Amino acid sequence: MKIIEQNENILQLKDGNISSIITGVILAVVGAVIGLLAQSSDTVVILIVVAFIAIGAALVLFSSSINIVIDKTKGQIVYGKKRIVGAKMASYQTANVFRIETRKEWRVQRASSNKGISMPRRTLVSQSFIVFKDGTQLPLGHQKSNSSGLSIGPAVFTGGSNESAIANQVAVFLGVPFEEINPPGGIQINLGGGGMGIRL
C-alpha cells in the first residue's frame, strides 16, 4: 500500500497485487513451455500443462488493485477495487469511521530447502483495515507477509512496520484512533485450503 497523493484535504492510497500477476504469468509460460517441449499425447502431461496454464491465467485475471480516495471536504471515502475481469466502486462517509487497524499474525508453512529437506518457515502476515462504527471493514490494501526464521522475539512487533506507518498516517489524516493488533503468543499453522488451522 502506498500513499500516492496527500494534501490538507485529500489522501489517496493505492495497492496493486503485482506478485500474483507475475506468478500467474510465470506459471502460464512454464505450462506452455512444458507443452511445447513434451509434445506428448500422454494424459498426465496434458493435465499438467492445462493445470499450469489455468492456474496462471486465474491468478492474472483475478488479481486486484485497490484505490482509495479520502476527501475531507466532501466527507467521503471512495473505494475502488479493479480486476481485469471487472471493477467495484463504493463510497462511505468519513464521519462513520471508528478507527484504523493493522492486524498481524504468524503463520507457519512447510518450505523445501536447497538440500530437499522440508523445513517449517514462519511468516508474519499483516493487513490494515478501515473499521466503521457499524462494524463494516474495508481493507486498505492486500495482505502482506514478511518471512523470518523460527526464532521468536522482537520480529513479532517490527514486521510490517511500513504497513503500520501508512495505516497510522491514514488515522491521523481522518482524526481517528489507530490500533496495531500484534499476534498472540501462539503460532497459527496453516493446514491447507479453507482457512483451517491450529493455534498453539
N, C-alpha and C positions, 0 to 999 in steps of 0.2 A: 504494500500500500504506500502510495506517495502523495504528498501534497503538491499539486501542480499549479495552484493559484491561491493566494491569500492576501486579502487586504482588510480594511476595517469592517466591511460588511459581507464579503464573500469568502467562502472557503470551499475549494474544490479538491476532491480526492479521486485517485484512480488506482485500480489494482487489476492488472492483467494476469492471466494464467499461462504464461509463455512456456513454462516447463512441461505442461501437459501437451501443448501443441507440438513441441519439439519431440517429446517421447512418442506421440502419435505418428508423426512423420517418419521417425526412425523405424518404428515397428512396421509401418506400411511398406517402406523401402526394403527392409530386411525380408519381409514376406514376398515381395515381388522378385527380389534377387534370388531367394531360395527357389521360387517357382521357375525362374529362367534357367538357373544352373542345373536344377534337378531334371527338368524336362521329363518328368515321370508321370505315369498314369496310376501309380500306387495311391490307393485311397488315403493312407496315412499322410503321405507327403502333401496331397491336395488339401486335406483337412488342416494341416499345419499352416500352409500358405494362406488359406482362406481365413483362419483364425488370426494370424498376424495382421493381415490387411484389414479385417473387420474391426479388430480392437484398435488399431492405429487410426482408422477413419472415425470411429466413435469418439476417441479422445480429442481429435481435431474438431469434429462437429459440435461436441457438447462442452468444450472448454469455454469458459465465460470470462468477460471482463466486467468489472464493477466501476461505475462512475457515480459519484455523489457530489451534488452542489448544495451547499448550505447558504441560504440567503437571509441575512438578518433583517434587511429592510422589508422583505415580504413575509418574514416569519415562516419560511418554508424550507423543507429539505426535499430535493428532487433526487430520487434514487433510480438508477438505471442499471440493468443487467443485460449485457449483449452476448449473444452466441451467433455462430454462423447460421444456425437453423432458426434464429428468432431473437426477439428482444422483449424486455418487460420494463415498463416505466411506472413509477408510483410517486406520489407526493405526500409529505407528512408535515405537521405543524411543529415548529421548533419549541413552542410553549408546552408541548406534550412530552418532551424528552425528560426522562427521570435521571439517567446517568449514562456514562460511557464505561464499558468494562473490557478488560483484556483477560481472557481465561487461558490458563496454561495447564497442561497435564503431561505426564510421562507415558510413553508407550514403548513397549519392548517388542522387537521383531527379530526373527531369525535372519541372519545375513551370512553369506559364504565368504570366507577369506580367500586370499590368493593361493592358499595351500589346500583348498577344497574342504576345509573344516567349517562346519556351521556353528557360528557364534552368535549369541544374542547381542543386539545393538539397541541401545536406549536412545530414544528420540524425544526431545521436548517439543511439544506441539502447542502453538498459541494462535488465538484468533480474537479479534476485537469486535465489539457489538455496540450499537446504539440501543439502549433499553428505554422504552416508553412507559409512561405511567400506567397504561392499561395492560402492560406485560408483553406487548409486541416487541420483537427484537429484529434488528437489521444488522447483518454483518458489514463491517466497514471494509473488509477485504476477505481474501481466501485464507484458509488455514495455512499457517507457516510452520515449518519444522526445522529444528537445529539438532544435528546428530551429536552425540557425545559417547564416550566410553561407558563402562559400567560403574565408574566412580560415582560416589554420591557427594554432595556438598553444595557450594555456592552456585553451581550452574543452574540449580532449580530457580534461583532468583535472578540470574543475569541473562538467561536465554530469552531471545525475542525482545531484547531491550529496545530496539528500534521500533518494533510494533507498539510497545507500550508508550514510547515517547510520542509517537504520532497520535495515538489514541488520547493521550493526555492533552496534546495541543487542541484536539477537537473539543474536549471537555472544557478547556479554558476558553476557547472561542465561543462556545454555547453558554458558558457560565453555569455549568452543572458539575456535580462531583465525578471524579474518576476513581475507579476501583480496579486494582490488579489482583486477580484471583490466582494465587500460586497453587501448584499441585499439593495434595496432602502427602503425608509420609509414605503412603503406599505407592505402588507402581502399577499402571494399567498395562495388562498384557493382552494384545490382540490375538484372537484365536481364528480370525478369518472374516468372512462376509457377515453381513447383518449386524455389525457393530457389537458382536458378542465379545466378552472379555472377562477376566478375573482380576479383582483388585486384591493385592496382597497387603 
